[in-house]
Amino acid sequence: MRTNNTQRKKHPEIQIDGTTYLRIPIKTHLIMKDDPLIDTILNYSKDTLQSDDILFVTEKVVAITQGRAIPLEEISPRKLAYLLSKFVTKTPAGIGLGMPETMEMALQECGIPRILFAAAASAVTKLFGKKGVFYDLAGYKAKSIDGPTGNTIPPYNRYVVLGPNRPNEVAKEISEALGGAKVAVVDINDLDGDILGVSHNTIDKNLLVAILKDNPLGQNHEQTPLGIVREIK
C-alpha cells in the first residue's frame, strides 16, 4: 500500500447498505523477499480467520515476495522517464509515477507505446476536467507501482515496488493453503482502491473496495500487510 503523511483514526467497523463489517488488521514482521508468502500468511492468520471471512493481502507484500521490489540505485531512468514524470499529478496517496525511477519502471512494465498513449490521452482529458485516464489506459501494472516516501518503512524507503505478478493465481494458492478460505489481493490507499486478484468469483469486488475505502490497514508504519473482513451478523 502506498504511504501518506496524513494520520487518520481508523475505525474497526464500517457499515455498507445496512450491513456492518469488521476489519481486522494483522500485524506481521517486516516481510522481505526471501520470506515464503503462503507460510507467512498461514502463520499470522490461521488463529484469527473464520469460515465466512475474507482474507485480504496487500499487493505490496505479494510483490516483495516475488522479488519485484527494486532498489533505487539499480534503476537507470531514461530521458523519457525524466520528462514524463514531471507531468504526473502528485497526490497525498504517494509519489506514484511522479519520479523518474517509478516512471522508468512503468515504461519497462507496460511498454513505451502504451505509456505514451495513456499520457497523451490524459493530457487531453485533463483539459475537460477528467482525471484518472492515464491509469485507466496504462493499466494496473502502472497504477500498482509504489515509490518511496518519507513514511515508507526502511529499507523500502529506498525501493520501487512493482505490482504483483499473477494476483488471481496467488489469491487461489493462498486460499487452497487455508482450506478454501476467500482471499483477495488488494491495492488500497487513502484515496482509492482496486482488487487485483480474488480466489473466488463470488467475491464482490465493488463491495470489498467500499468496505476497505478508508484503508483500515493504514498508510505508515503499522506493518499490517494482511487483514480480515468479517460480516457482523
DAMOPE-V578522 format. One record per pair of residues at least 24 apart in sequence whose ideal C-beta (glycine too) atoms are under 6 Angstrom apart, sorted by the first residue. I is the first residue (numbers start at 1). J is the second residue. D is the distance in Angstrom with one decimal. If there is no record, write none. Layout:
# DAMOPE-V578522
I/J/D
I/J/D
This chain:
# DAMOPE-V578522
1/58/5.1
1/60/5.9
1/188/5.9
1/189/5.8
2/93/5.0
2/94/3.5
2/146/5.4
2/189/4.4
3/94/5.6
3/149/4.4
3/151/4.4
3/152/4.9
3/219/5.3
4/92/5.5
4/190/5.1
4/219/3.9
6/92/5.9
10/216/5.1
14/211/6.0
16/210/5.3
20/232/4.2
21/211/5.0
21/229/5.6
21/231/5.7
22/230/4.5
22/232/5.6
23/216/4.0
23/227/6.0
23/229/5.9
24/228/4.2
25/217/5.2
25/224/3.9
25/227/5.1
26/226/4.0
26/227/5.9
27/223/5.7
27/224/5.1
31/61/5.2
33/67/5.5
35/65/5.9
37/65/4.2
38/174/5.8
38/177/4.8
41/174/5.8
42/177/6.0
49/181/5.9
53/228/4.9
53/230/5.0
54/182/4.5
54/229/4.4
55/181/5.8
55/183/4.9
55/228/5.8
56/184/4.7
56/186/4.9
56/227/5.2
57/185/5.4
57/226/5.6
58/225/4.6
59/144/5.5
59/164/5.1
59/185/5.7
59/187/4.4
59/196/5.5
60/161/5.4
61/225/3.9
62/164/3.9
62/170/5.6
62/185/5.7
63/161/5.3
63/162/5.6
63/164/4.4
66/165/5.6
68/162/4.2
69/159/4.7
69/161/4.7
70/160/5.0
71/159/5.7
72/101/5.5
72/158/5.3
75/101/4.5
75/104/5.6
77/101/5.7
77/104/4.0
81/107/6.0
84/119/5.9
93/189/4.2
93/190/5.6
93/191/4.4
94/149/5.6
95/147/3.9
95/149/5.9
99/147/5.4
101/160/5.4
102/145/5.2
102/147/4.2
102/160/5.4
105/145/5.7
105/160/5.5
106/142/4.6
106/145/5.8
109/141/4.5
110/138/5.5
110/141/5.5
110/142/5.3
144/187/5.4
151/220/4.7
153/221/5.6
167/196/4.0
167/197/2.8
168/197/4.1
171/197/4.3
171/198/5.4
171/199/4.2
172/199/4.7
175/199/3.6
188/212/5.0
188/215/5.2
190/215/5.2
190/219/5.7
